[in-house]
Amino acid sequence: MSQRLNHSTHDTFRSIPMKLRKAYINLFLDTVIGLAFLVEAVSGLVLWRILPHGGFQGGRNPAFGRMFILSRGDWLTLHDWGALIMTAGIVIHLALHWRWIVCMVRDLWRNAFHRPEKAAMAECPTE
């Protein structure tokens, strides 16, 4: 049953035109990057403004053991994982758009340093 379901899902995805398939992949990847950014931003603000720096500082420290929903260590872990996921997403995003990036940089370079009549305007893929 699951093999048949997997096969039909695969066939359905393959029947989508290539441009639309790329759009779905980009939408998914951009959503993951955006969610990772939100995790980074919220955890960064909590670590910066709400939870104090450091831990036990000796003597009397009223902020020791202070929590905001999660402990400081948990917020740090969440912050680190958000950074890793966001970085991986950006690297994958750059890899998916690498041809377009190279083409655009090449055209900008040619237009900046060559006369317009000699600059060959190559068609860059639209993504």
N, C-alpha and C positions, 0 to 999 in steps of 0.2 A: 504494500500500500504506500509506504513512505517513498519507495523508489519510484513508483508511478507518479506520485505527487511531485517529487523532485524533478522528474523528467518533464512533466507538463509545465512546471514553473520555469524550467530552463528553456523550453520551447517558446513559452510566452515571452520571455525576455529577449530571446533571439529574434522573434518576429517583429520587435520594435525597431524602427529605422535607426541606423547608426548615430545620426545627429541627436535624436531624442534619447537614445541610450546614454550618450555622453552627457546630455543635460541631466538625466537622472543621477548619474554617478557624481557629477559636479554638485548637484543639489544635496545629495547625501553627505558628500565630503565637506561642503561648506557648512552644513548643519552641525556636523561633528566638530569642526573647527570653532564655530560660533558658540556651541555649548561648552567646549573646553575653555574658551575665552571667558565666558560667564563664570565658570568655576574658578578660574584664575583671578578674575576681578573681585569676586565676592570673598574668596578666601584671603586674597591679598589685603583687602580692606579690613577684614576681621583681624588678621594678624597685625596689621599696622596700627589701627585705631582703637580696637576694642580690647584685645588681649595684650598684656604687657610683655615687654621683651624679657628674655632670660627666665630662669626658674628660681629656685631657692637661692637667696642672696645672703644668707646668714643673718642671724639676729631676728629682728622683728620685720616680717615682710607680709603685710596684709593681702598682697595680690597673689601670694603663693597658692597654687591650686585653683585659681580662678578659671571658670569655664564659661563659654558662650555656645550653647547647644552641644558642641564637641570640645574636647580638650585641645590645648595648643598643639600638641603632637599630632593629633588627628587632623587639625586644620593644615599643619605643615605637610602631612602625607597627602591630603587632598590637593593642596597647592602644587606639590611635586608631580603627582599623577596628571593633573590638568595640564601642566607645562609639557610633560612628555607626550601626551595625546595631541596637544595643539602643535607641537613641533613636528611630530610625525605626520600630522595632517597637512601642514604647510609644505613639508618635503614632498609628499605624494602629490599635492596640488601643483607644485612647481614642476614635478616630473611629467604630469599629465599635460601641462601647457608649455613644455620645453620648446617644441618646434615653433610655436607662436612667439615666445619670448626671444628666441634667437633671430627669427625673421624680423621682428620689430626693431631690435637693437641694431641689426645689420642695416636696415633701411634708414634708421635715424642717423647712424654713423655715415652712411653714404651721402645722405642729404646735407649733413653738417659740413663735410669736408670735400665734396665734389660739386662741380657745377651741375645745375639741374638738368641741362640737356644731355649730360653724359651719365647721369645716375640712372641705373637700371632699376625700375620699380617692379620688384618681384611681388607676386600675389602672396600675401601672408594668409595662412588659414584662419578663418574666423571661428572663434570658440566661445 
